[in-house]
Amino acid sequence: MGDYIDDLLWREIQSYFPVDNRLTEETLPEEYFLSVMDLEIHIDHYKPTSPCGRIILLHGVGGNGRLLSFIALLLMKNGFEVICPDMPLYGYTRYSKTVTYETWVLAGIEIVRYYQRINYLPTFLFGLSAGGMLAYQISNECSQIDGLIVTCLLDQRENMVVKNTAKNQILGVLATPFLSVAKIFAGNVKVPMKWVSNMKVIANHDELVSLLMKDKKSSGAMVPLIFLHSMLNPIIKIEPENFKDIPVLLLHPGEDHWTNIKLSNLFYDRLATKKKTVILDGAGHFPIERSGLKQMEAACIEFLEQHLNAN
């Protein structure tokens, strides 16, 4: 297993991003592996000269750290250090033991703590897609988180969320009871994530979707049944009614054909903290459209500057 230097597919995907959001040889992130638990987490690290804050950018079940470069670049250009990990099963992260969704949460906690130990910077978590709830769960266990930015907040404990994000509604209804049994007898059996989730609407560009679906390091990844079971049964340490100290910015794509904002609002509306919603006009679930990215940048910078050193 290597890294993105010799990987050609992500470079092809870059052509679908607005020109200003494409990586160049001058803006490529520093790549390295971070030892966390029994994992070797691949990190893309974007380093401005004098960072004013740190953002840990988390992908969901259809991406990896490198695919979030279009967001990382706009944040770095505004003076923020950005760290994009590949979560286990995705990208180039190395693992040797069974991976569950709880592995993601625990690894995320350790990643945050690692960088906080290196040097103090105001720290924000930014989660795209399923990375939104992942960011929330990580923040439950980490001190000195200055804010959360998410594109959706999907509470998989809600039947409506499972039913409407699965590949089809029948599968959504049957997923939880089936996986409860399957994890006992075949938990380590891997299936393509695109078999169970509605990955065909991850983006609003058919050619891009095809590229992502054939990428074994992102939307074409294989995941064990025990990972799917644990993802549908997350451990939420702090219920939203008791989440009061960390502000939240929801940047929901306006043309998201996978996760309707109503699904996020089941959880978001219950949050007791300061919160704000911005709808990204014309943006798909993978929000690469120029107009949506301009809105994202403006909303992020306003939110980040407002909450820098606020705690």
C-alpha positions, 0 to 999 in steps of 0.5 A: 500500500502506498500513497496518493503520489502514484494514484491517478484516479484522484487527479482525474476527479480534480478536473470536476472541481472549479479551477480555484479548488484544484490542487497544483504541484505547489499546493499539494498537501504534505503526506505522512502516516500517523500511528493511532491505536493499531492503525497507520492513518494516512494524513493529508496536511495543508500548512499555511505559513502562519495558521490562525486555527486548525481544522480536522476535515472528516470524510464519510462513507463515499470518500477519503481525505484526498477527495476533500482537497477542494474544501481544504484548499479554500480553508488553507488559503484563508489561513487555516491549517487543515488535516484530512485523515483517511479513515480505516477502510478508505484511502491509504490508511493501513489496518490489520484488525477488524474495523467497526464504526466505533474504530472511526470514532476512537481513531478520530478522538486520538487524531484530535488529541495528537495535534492538540498535544503538538501545539495549541491552535483553536481547533474546529471539526468539519465533517462531510456527509457521514463525517458530520455525525462522526465529528459530533461524536468525536467532539463529545470526547475531546476538550477545547473544540471551538466549533463544528461544521457539518454538511449533514447530521445523520442519526442512524438510530432513526429509522427514517434516516436508515430508510432514506439513505439506503440504496432503496427503502426495502433494504433500509427497512431490512438492514438493521435486523439483517445486520444484527444477525449477520454480524454474529455469523459473518461480521468480517465478510466485506461487501461494496458500500455501494450495494447498501447505500444510495451512492449513485446520487453522491454527486450531481454529475454522472461521469463523476459518480462513475469515477467515484464508484469505481474507486476502491479507495472511496465510493467503491470501497469494501466494508465488513458487515460488522462495520455497517452494523456498528454504524447503524447502532452508534454510541452517542455519548451526549444527546443533542439536548445536552450539547450546549458548549460547541457552536454548530454550522450546518452547510447543507447542499441545496440540491442534495439528492441523497440526504434531504435536510429533513433527515439532518434536522431530526438531530440538528433541531434538538441541539441546545447549542448556538447553531446556524444553517446555510443552504448551499445553492445548486450544490449536490451531496458532494458539494463541488459546484462553484456557487455552493463553494463560494457560499461555503467559503463565506459562511465558514470564514464568518463562523471560524472568525467568530469563534476563534479563541472564544472558549 
